[in-house]
Amino acid sequence: MSEPSPIVVHGIETCDQVRKARRWLREHAIEHRYHDFRRDGIEAAMLAAWSSHVPWDSLLNRRGLAWRALDTQARAAIVDQASAIEAMLAEPTLIKRPVLIAGEHVLVGFNPKLYESLLQSPEAA
């Protein structure tokens, strides 16, 4: 029998939603690893893999400071998965956070109800 895939939370230390997600996981005694985009980096293959599970535009954080800091031309150039991945590689804070990976599941953003249904289901135990 193989070991269950580790749960990995991707984000940045200063993000409130990442902090909430990590706190929720600790409070529910769910073992996980943390991957910081700034410290540990991000790769095109990771973003492409995530985009195979969730729409690329749900990974793109259009509400944050990094998005607002882009000029109009740079924003307009993000029109598909390839251009979004290129932008997110250049500026990792354009990635909506946290990104939680649990086996084949990819959750973008922190939603306690989604975390609970995925991580505390009988299959996850």
C-alpha positions, 0 to 999 in steps of 0.5 A, spaced: 500 500 500 502 506 498 503 512 502 498 518 501 500 524 497 503 529 502 498 535 502 502 542 500 500 549 501 503 554 496 503 561 497 507 567 500 508 568 508 505 575 508 498 573 505 493 573 510 489 567 506 495 563 506 496 564 514 488 562 515 489 556 511 495 554 514 492 555 521 486 551 519 490 545 517 494 546 524 488 546 528 485 540 524 491 536 525 492 535 518 499 534 516 502 538 510 508 542 507 509 549 505 512 552 499 513 559 499 513 562 492 518 567 493 523 563 497 522 556 494 520 558 487 515 556 482 516 553 475 512 553 469 510 545 470 507 546 476 503 552 474 501 548 467 499 542 472 495 546 476 491 549 470 490 542 468 485 541 474 483 548 475 481 554 470 488 558 468 484 564 470 482 562 477 489 562 478 490 569 476 489 574 482 486 580 479 485 583 486 491 584 488 497 589 488 501 585 483 495 586 478 494 593 479 501 594 479 501 592 472 500 597 466 494 596 462 498 593 456 501 588 460 494 586 463 491 586 456 496 581 454 494 576 459 489 572 454 490 565 455 494 560 459 500 561 456 500 568 457 498 567 464 503 562 466 508 567 463 506 573 467 505 568 474 512 566 473 515 573 472 511 575 478 509 570 483 504 574 487 500 574 481 498 567 483 491 567 487 493 564 494 493 559 497 494 553 492 493 547 496 495 540 493 492 534 496 493 528 491 490 530 484 486 535 488 487 543 487 484 548 491 485 555 489 484 560 495 482 559 502 475 556 503 474 552 510 468 548 507 472 546 501 478 544 505 473 540 510 470 536 505 476 534 501 481 533 507 476 530 512 472 526 508 472 518 509 477 517 503 482 522 506 483 519 513 
